[in-house]
Amino acid sequence: MGTRMNTSEEPIESILAQFVNVHHLNTVTDAENAFRARAEAFKGYGSICDSFRSLFINCVLTLNQETSANDPQVSRDYLWVLLRVTDNFHWLSAAERQAFAGYPFPALSQLRNIFDSAVLTAAVAQRIVTPAEVDGVGADPKERDPALVRKRRKQTERRVDDEMLGPLSGLSPETRTQLEKINDLFDLETHGHRLTATRANEWLLGQGPLRVLPHYTELQFGAFLCRHIETMWMVHRLLPLLRLPSLASNGAFKRHWDALDEQFNRSSLGLAEQVGKPVGYAIIEFVTTKFPFGAESRLSL
Protein backbone atom coordinates (compact mmCIF):
# COMPACT_ATOMS: atom_id res chain seq x y z
CA MET A 1 0.00 0.00 0.00
CA GLY A 2 1.45 3.36 -0.95
CA THR A 3 1.88 6.26 1.44
CA ARG A 4 -0.93 8.80 1.26
CA MET A 5 0.29 12.36 1.25
CA ASN A 6 -1.51 15.14 3.07
CA THR A 7 -3.13 17.12 0.25
CA SER A 8 -5.16 19.49 2.43
CA GLU A 9 -4.05 23.03 3.09
CA GLU A 10 -3.97 22.43 6.87
CA PRO A 11 -0.43 21.65 8.13
CA ILE A 12 0.03 18.07 9.30
CA GLU A 13 1.17 19.23 12.74
CA SER A 14 -2.17 20.99 13.18
CA ILE A 15 -4.06 17.88 12.18
CA LEU A 16 -2.18 15.67 14.64
CA ALA A 17 -2.05 18.20 17.47
CA GLN A 18 -5.75 17.69 18.23
CA PHE A 19 -5.02 14.09 19.19
CA VAL A 20 -2.07 14.82 21.49
CA ASN A 21 -2.69 14.35 25.20
CA VAL A 22 -0.23 16.66 26.92
CA HIS A 23 -0.87 15.00 30.27
CA HIS A 24 0.29 11.67 28.86
CA LEU A 25 3.45 13.27 27.49
CA ASN A 26 4.16 14.86 30.87
CA THR A 27 3.80 11.50 32.63
CA VAL A 28 6.63 10.13 30.48
CA THR A 29 8.86 13.07 31.36
CA ASP A 30 7.96 12.84 35.05
CA ALA A 31 8.69 9.10 35.13
CA GLU A 32 12.07 9.60 33.46
CA ASN A 33 12.99 12.38 35.90
CA ALA A 34 11.93 10.28 38.90
CA PHE A 35 14.01 7.37 37.65
CA ARG A 36 17.04 9.61 37.10
CA ALA A 37 16.79 10.98 40.63
CA ARG A 38 16.94 7.45 42.07
CA ALA A 39 19.75 6.32 39.75
CA GLU A 40 21.91 9.32 40.60
CA ALA A 41 22.14 8.05 44.19
CA PHE A 42 25.10 5.91 43.02
CA LYS A 43 27.62 8.69 43.61
CA GLY A 44 30.72 6.54 43.12
CA TYR A 45 29.42 5.33 39.78
CA GLY A 46 28.79 8.88 38.62
CA SER A 47 32.30 9.91 39.67
CA ILE A 48 33.84 7.13 37.58
CA CYS A 49 31.76 8.08 34.54
CA ASP A 50 32.62 11.77 34.84
CA SER A 51 36.33 11.06 35.30
CA PHE A 52 36.37 8.70 32.31
CA ARG A 53 34.63 11.24 30.09
CA SER A 54 37.02 13.99 31.12
CA LEU A 55 40.10 11.87 30.42
CA PHE A 56 38.80 10.63 27.09
CA ILE A 57 37.75 14.02 25.76
CA ASN A 58 41.04 15.58 26.87
CA CYS A 59 42.95 12.89 24.97
CA VAL A 60 40.93 13.46 21.78
CA LEU A 61 41.30 17.24 22.05
CA THR A 62 45.07 16.79 22.28
CA LEU A 63 44.99 14.58 19.18
CA ASN A 64 42.99 17.17 17.26
CA GLN A 65 45.54 19.83 18.16
CA GLU A 66 48.61 17.75 17.36
CA THR A 67 47.72 15.73 14.28
CA SER A 68 45.11 14.86 11.67
CA ALA A 69 44.08 11.98 9.44
CA ASN A 70 46.35 13.41 6.72
CA ASP A 71 49.45 13.36 8.90
CA PRO A 72 52.02 11.09 7.16
CA GLN A 73 53.02 9.50 10.48
CA VAL A 74 49.44 8.30 11.04
CA SER A 75 49.03 4.80 9.64
CA ARG A 76 45.76 3.40 8.35
CA ASP A 77 45.85 0.80 11.11
CA TYR A 78 46.22 3.53 13.73
CA LEU A 79 43.24 5.34 12.23
CA TRP A 80 41.24 2.11 12.36
CA VAL A 81 41.90 1.73 16.09
CA LEU A 82 41.31 5.44 16.72
CA LEU A 83 37.89 5.40 15.10
CA ARG A 84 36.86 2.15 16.81
CA VAL A 85 37.77 3.46 20.26
CA THR A 86 36.12 6.84 19.74
CA ASP A 87 32.98 5.07 18.50
CA ASN A 88 33.06 3.03 21.72
CA PHE A 89 33.08 6.27 23.72
CA HIS A 90 30.09 7.53 21.75
CA TRP A 91 28.12 4.34 22.44
CA LEU A 92 29.10 4.27 26.13
CA SER A 93 27.80 7.80 26.55
CA ALA A 94 24.58 6.97 24.71
CA ALA A 95 23.97 3.85 26.81
CA GLU A 96 24.53 5.78 30.03
CA ARG A 97 22.06 8.50 29.04
CA GLN A 98 19.47 5.92 28.04
CA ALA A 99 19.85 3.99 31.30
CA PHE A 100 19.60 7.09 33.49
CA ALA A 101 16.45 8.15 31.63
CA GLY A 102 14.81 4.93 32.80
CA TYR A 103 15.62 2.35 30.13
CA PRO A 104 18.47 0.26 31.62
CA PHE A 105 17.76 -2.97 29.77
CA PRO A 106 17.66 -1.44 26.26
CA ALA A 107 20.88 0.35 27.27
CA LEU A 108 22.34 -3.01 28.28
CA SER A 109 21.89 -4.28 24.72
CA GLN A 110 24.09 -1.42 23.51
CA LEU A 111 26.86 -2.55 25.85
CA ARG A 112 26.99 -5.87 24.02
CA ASN A 113 28.14 -4.10 20.87
CA ILE A 114 30.78 -2.09 22.76
CA PHE A 115 32.07 -5.17 24.59
CA ASP A 116 32.51 -7.10 21.34
CA SER A 117 34.09 -4.12 19.58
CA ALA A 118 36.59 -3.53 22.41
CA VAL A 119 37.63 -7.20 22.39
CA LEU A 120 38.29 -7.05 18.64
CA THR A 121 40.24 -3.81 18.98
CA ALA A 122 42.39 -5.24 21.77
CA ALA A 123 43.09 -8.26 19.56
CA VAL A 124 44.22 -5.98 16.74
CA ALA A 125 46.45 -3.98 19.10
CA GLN A 126 48.15 -7.24 20.14
CA ARG A 127 48.48 -8.44 16.53
CA ILE A 128 46.23 -11.43 17.04
CA VAL A 129 44.35 -10.30 13.92
CA THR A 130 44.62 -7.37 11.53
CA PRO A 131 42.09 -4.58 10.90
CA ALA A 132 41.56 -5.99 7.41
CA GLU A 133 40.67 -9.38 8.84
CA VAL A 134 38.21 -7.83 11.30
CA ASP A 135 36.56 -5.99 8.40
CA GLY A 136 36.45 -9.14 6.27
CA VAL A 137 38.82 -7.77 3.61
CA GLY A 138 40.80 -10.35 1.63
CA ALA A 139 44.02 -10.16 -0.35
CA ASP A 140 42.30 -8.05 -3.00
CA PRO A 141 40.95 -4.96 -1.20
CA LYS A 142 38.68 -4.22 -4.16
CA GLU A 143 36.84 -7.51 -3.70
CA ARG A 144 33.64 -6.67 -1.85
CA ASP A 145 31.26 -9.61 -2.24
CA PRO A 146 28.93 -9.11 0.77
CA ALA A 147 28.53 -12.81 1.52
CA LEU A 148 32.29 -13.43 1.42
CA VAL A 149 33.05 -10.36 3.54
CA ARG A 150 30.52 -11.49 6.13
CA LYS A 151 31.99 -15.00 6.15
CA ARG A 152 35.50 -13.66 6.70
CA ARG A 153 34.31 -11.39 9.51
CA LYS A 154 32.62 -14.30 11.26
CA GLN A 155 35.75 -16.42 10.93
CA THR A 156 37.85 -13.64 12.44
CA GLU A 157 35.39 -13.11 15.30
CA ARG A 158 35.55 -16.82 16.15
CA ARG A 159 39.36 -16.69 16.18
CA VAL A 160 39.33 -13.68 18.46
CA ASP A 161 36.77 -15.26 20.78
CA ASP A 162 38.99 -18.32 21.14
CA GLU A 163 42.08 -16.21 21.83
CA MET A 164 40.53 -13.54 24.04
CA LEU A 165 37.68 -15.33 25.83
CA GLY A 166 37.74 -19.02 25.00
CA PRO A 167 39.89 -22.15 25.14
CA LEU A 168 43.04 -20.47 23.78
CA SER A 169 42.80 -17.42 26.05
CA GLY A 170 44.76 -18.79 28.98
CA LEU A 171 42.05 -17.49 31.32
CA SER A 172 41.04 -19.61 34.31
CA PRO A 173 38.03 -21.93 33.88
CA GLU A 174 36.06 -19.92 36.46
CA THR A 175 36.71 -16.66 34.63
CA ARG A 176 35.66 -18.19 31.33
CA THR A 177 32.46 -19.45 32.95
CA GLN A 178 31.65 -16.01 34.32
CA LEU A 179 32.33 -14.38 30.94
CA GLU A 180 29.94 -16.86 29.33
CA LYS A 181 27.29 -15.77 31.84
CA ILE A 182 27.82 -12.14 30.84
CA ASN A 183 27.46 -13.15 27.20
CA ASP A 184 24.22 -14.99 28.04
CA LEU A 185 22.92 -11.90 29.85
CA PHE A 186 23.64 -9.74 26.82
CA ASP A 187 21.93 -12.30 24.58
CA LEU A 188 18.77 -12.29 26.69
CA GLU A 189 18.18 -8.61 25.97
CA THR A 190 19.75 -8.30 22.52
CA HIS A 191 17.77 -11.22 21.09
CA GLY A 192 14.11 -10.88 22.02
CA HIS A 193 14.34 -8.20 24.77
CA ARG A 194 13.69 -10.89 27.38
CA LEU A 195 14.99 -8.77 30.26
CA THR A 196 12.78 -5.85 29.30
CA ALA A 197 9.85 -8.27 29.21
CA THR A 198 10.20 -8.87 32.96
CA ARG A 199 8.66 -5.42 33.59
CA ALA A 200 5.25 -7.10 32.92
CA ASN A 201 5.67 -9.75 35.65
CA GLU A 202 3.54 -7.96 38.26
CA TRP A 203 0.74 -7.41 35.75
CA LEU A 204 0.85 -11.02 34.52
CA LEU A 205 0.54 -12.21 38.13
CA GLY A 206 -2.30 -9.83 38.84
CA GLN A 207 -0.20 -7.92 41.36
CA GLY A 208 0.15 -4.54 39.66
CA PRO A 209 -0.38 -2.43 36.55
CA LEU A 210 1.17 -3.03 33.16
CA ARG A 211 4.16 -0.69 33.18
CA VAL A 212 5.27 1.07 30.03
CA LEU A 213 6.87 4.09 31.69
CA PRO A 214 10.24 4.00 33.47
CA HIS A 215 9.97 2.46 36.93
CA TYR A 216 13.09 2.27 39.06
CA THR A 217 14.22 -0.97 40.64
CA GLU A 218 17.73 -1.41 42.00
CA LEU A 219 17.97 -4.88 40.44
CA GLN A 220 17.37 -3.61 36.92
CA PHE A 221 19.58 -0.54 37.13
CA GLY A 222 22.27 -2.47 39.00
CA ALA A 223 22.49 -5.02 36.19
CA PHE A 224 23.25 -2.22 33.74
CA LEU A 225 25.57 -0.36 36.11
CA CYS A 226 27.92 -3.32 36.63
CA ARG A 227 28.20 -4.17 32.95
CA HIS A 228 28.63 -0.49 32.05
CA ILE A 229 31.56 -0.01 34.42
CA GLU A 230 33.20 -3.23 33.21
CA THR A 231 32.86 -2.29 29.54
CA MET A 232 34.06 1.23 30.29
CA TRP A 233 37.17 -0.28 31.89
CA MET A 234 37.92 -2.18 28.68
CA VAL A 235 37.70 1.03 26.62
CA HIS A 236 39.75 2.89 29.25
CA ARG A 237 42.51 0.32 28.77
CA LEU A 238 42.51 1.05 25.03
CA LEU A 239 42.66 4.82 25.43
CA PRO A 240 46.49 5.17 25.77
CA LEU A 241 46.86 3.54 22.35
CA LEU A 242 45.44 6.70 20.78
CA ARG A 243 48.40 8.81 21.89
CA LEU A 244 50.84 8.97 18.99
CA PRO A 245 54.50 8.13 19.68
CA SER A 246 55.43 11.67 18.65
CA LEU A 247 53.39 13.13 21.50
CA ALA A 248 55.47 13.78 24.59
CA SER A 249 54.71 11.65 27.63
CA ASN A 250 52.16 13.53 29.68
CA GLY A 251 52.50 13.16 33.44
CA ALA A 252 49.02 14.53 34.11
CA PHE A 253 47.51 11.99 31.72
CA LYS A 254 49.36 9.15 33.44
CA ARG A 255 48.27 10.21 36.93
CA HIS A 256 44.66 10.51 35.83
CA TRP A 257 44.71 7.24 33.87
CA ASP A 258 46.35 5.30 36.74
CA ALA A 259 43.93 6.67 39.34
CA LEU A 260 40.91 5.81 37.23
CA ASP A 261 42.26 2.36 36.37
CA GLU A 262 42.62 1.66 40.10
CA GLN A 263 39.01 2.70 40.70
CA PHE A 264 37.79 0.34 37.98
CA ASN A 265 39.74 -2.44 39.66
CA ARG A 266 38.29 -1.60 43.07
CA SER A 267 34.79 -1.55 41.64
CA SER A 268 35.10 -5.13 40.36
CA LEU A 269 36.84 -6.21 43.57
CA GLY A 270 33.99 -4.72 45.60
CA LEU A 271 31.46 -6.59 43.47
CA ALA A 272 33.25 -9.83 44.37
CA GLU A 273 34.12 -9.24 48.02
CA GLN A 274 31.26 -7.05 49.23
CA VAL A 275 28.38 -8.27 47.10
CA GLY A 276 29.58 -11.86 46.72
CA LYS A 277 29.54 -11.88 42.92
CA PRO A 278 32.47 -13.93 41.52
CA VAL A 279 32.10 -12.13 38.20
CA GLY A 280 34.08 -9.32 39.82
CA TYR A 281 37.18 -11.50 40.10
CA ALA A 282 36.61 -12.73 36.54
CA ILE A 283 36.49 -9.20 35.14
CA ILE A 284 39.74 -8.29 36.92
CA GLU A 285 41.53 -11.29 35.42
CA PHE A 286 40.01 -10.73 31.99
CA VAL A 287 40.72 -7.00 31.69
CA THR A 288 44.21 -7.02 33.20
CA THR A 289 45.24 -10.07 31.15
CA LYS A 290 43.59 -9.52 27.78
CA PHE A 291 43.82 -5.72 27.81
CA PRO A 292 47.44 -5.50 29.04
CA PHE A 293 47.85 -1.80 28.36
CA GLY A 294 48.98 0.97 30.66
CA ALA A 295 49.11 4.76 30.63
CA GLU A 296 52.38 4.71 28.66
CA SER A 297 51.33 2.05 26.13
CA ARG A 298 51.58 2.89 22.46
CA LEU A 299 50.16 1.26 19.38
CA SER A 300 52.78 -0.60 17.36
CA LEU A 301 51.21 -1.53 14.05
N, C-alpha and C positions, 0 to 999 in steps of 0.2 A: 504494500500500500504506500503510495507516495505521500510526501509531507505536504499538508495543506498550508498555504501561506495566508497570513492575515491581509485580506484585501480591503478591509474597512478603513475609514479615515481615522478611527480612534486608535491611539497608540496601544500596543500590546500590554505595556505596563499598566495602563489604565484599566484595561479589560480584566487583567489578573488581580489587580489591587483589591477589587471588591470581594475577592474570595480569601484574602489574607486575614488570619486571626492574629493580631498583634500580641494578644495574651499568650497564645501558644508559642510564638517566637520568643517572648520574654522568659517563658518557663525553661526553654533550652539554655538561654544565656545564664539564667539564675542557677540552673543545675550545674553547668560548667564552672561557674564561679565558686559555688559551694564545694565542688570536688577539688578545685585548685587550692582552696583554703586548707582543706584537710591534708592534701598531698604535700603542701609546702611545710608541714610540720617536721619533715625529715631534713633538718638543718644540715647535717653532715653531708647528705647526698647532694643538696643544693650547692654546698661549698665546693665539692669535687667537680660538679658540672661547670660552675663558674670559673674555677681555676683552669680546667681543661680548655674551655673556650678561649680564655685569655691567652694561654700559652700558644694554642694553635693559631689564632688570628695574628698574634705577634710574629710568629714564624713566617706565615704567608706574607704579611706586610713587608718583612725583611726581604723575602724572595722577590717581591714585586719591585723593590727599590734597587736590588743588586743585579738582577738578571731578567731575562725574558725567554720566551720559547725560541727566539731567533739567535740566542747566544750560541756561538760555535762550540763552547765547552759543554753545552747541555745535550746529552745523548737522547735518542728517541726512547731508549729503555728508561732513562731517568724521568722523562716526561710521562711515560706510561704509569710509573709508580706515583709520581706527583699527582696526576689526575685521579687515580684510584683512591688515594688517601684523602684528597680534598673532597671527593664525592662522598666518602665515608663520613667525613665531618658534617656534610650537608644533611645526610640521612640521619645521623645521630641527633642533630639539632631538631629535625622534623619529628622524629619519634618522641623525643622528650616533650615537645610542645603538644603533640597529640595526646600523650599519656596524661599530662598535667591538666588538659582540658576535659578529661574524663573518659578517655578511650584507651585504657592501658593494653587491652588485648590486641586491638588492631595495630597499636604501636609496637607490640611484641613481634608481630609478623614482619615489620620492617627490620627489626634487629637481625632476623634470620639472614637477610640479604647482606647486611653489613658484616656479620660474622663470617659468612662464606667468602665474601670479597677480601676481608682482612687476611684470612688464611691463605688465599691464593697469592696475595701480594707478598706476604711473608715468605712464601715458597719461592717466588721470583727473586726476592732480595737475597735468598740463600742459594740461588742457582739450582734449585731442585727442578724447576721448569723455566721456560723463557716466556716473556710477554706474548710472543707470537704463538706459542703453544696454548697459552691460556685463551687467546682470541680465536683459536682454531685455524690459524694461518699455516699453510703448508710451505713447501720449498718454493713454489711459485706464488709470490704475493698477490698476483693478479687473479689467481684462481679463487673464485668466490661462490662456488656451488653451495647454497644454503644447507642442504642435507649433509654434505661432507664437512662443512665448517662446524655444524652442530655436533656431528659425530666426533670430530677431533677435540672439541671443547669438552665433551663428556668423558672422553678417554683421559684427558689431562686432569680433569676434576677428580676422577677415580684415583689416578696416580698420586695426586696431592693429598687426597683423603687418607690413603694408605701411609704416606710418609709423615703427615702432620698429625693425624688423629687415630690412625688404625694400626694394623699389625706390624708395620715397618717404622712406626714412630718412636719406638723406644720408651714410650710412656708406660707407667705401671698399669696393670690390669684394672685396678680400682679407678684410676683416673679415666681410662678409656670407657669404663662402664658409666661413669658419671657424665662424660661428654656425650655418650649415646642417649642418656636421659634428657640432656639439654636439647639434642637434636630432635628427640621425640616430642618434647614440649613445643618446639618451634613448629613441627609438622602438624600438631593438633590444631593450631590456629591458622597456619598458612594454607592448609588443605582442608577446607570445610568449616572454618571458623568455629571449631568445636569448643574452644574456651569461651569465646563470646557467647555461645549458646547457653552457657550455664547461668547467665543472667535471668533466664526464664524459669529456673528451678522452683522458686517460691510460688510462682503462678501455676505451674504444672501440678504442684502438690496442694494447691488450694490454700496456700498460706500467705499470699500477698498479691499485689498487682503485677501486671505484665509491664516490665520496665523497658522503656526505650531511651530514656534520658540518662545521663551520667548519674551513677549512684556509687558513692565511695565505699569500698571495703578494703581493709588492709591486706587481705589475702590477694586480691586481684592486683592492686597497685604494687604490692611487694614483689610479686612474680615478675613484673616488668622491671622494677627498680634493680633487682639483683642482676638480671641479664643485661640491663643497660650499662651498669657499672663495669661488668666483666667485658662487654664488647668495647666499651670506651677504653678500657685498659689495653686491649689489643691494638687499637688505633693509636693510642698514646705511645706504645712501643715502636710504632712505625714512623712516628713524627720526626725523629732525628735524621732519618734517611733523606728528608727533603732539604736538608742544609747542605748546599754544594761544598765540595772540598775547598773551593777558593774563598769561602766565607771564613773569616777568622773565628776561632773558638770563642764562644760567648759564655763568660762565667755566669751571668745572670740567667741565661737559658738553662745551663746545667743545674744550677741551684733549684730553679723552679721545677725542671723536669724530674730531678731526683726526689724532691719533696712530694710531688704529686704521685710519682711511681710508688713511693713508700705508702702513701695513703690508699692507693688501689690494693696494694698487698695486704694492708691492715684490714681493709673492708672484707676481702675474701677470708682472711684468717678469722675475723669476727663472726662471719657467717658459719664457719666450721666450729669454732670453740664456744661461742656464746649462744648460737641458735641451734647447734647440733646438726648442721647440714654438711655432710662430707664433700659436697660439691665445691665447697670453699677451698679445701685442700687440693682438689683436682684442678681447679682453675689456676691456683698458684703454680702447680707443677707444669701445667700446659703452657701458660703465658711465659713463664721464665725460661722454659726449655725450648719451646717452638717459636718464640719471639725473642731471641737472645740479643736484643739490641739495647744499647744504653745511650745516655745523653750525647756521647761523643762518637756514636756510630755514624758511618757514612755509607752511601750506596756505592758498591763496586761492581759495575756492570760493564 
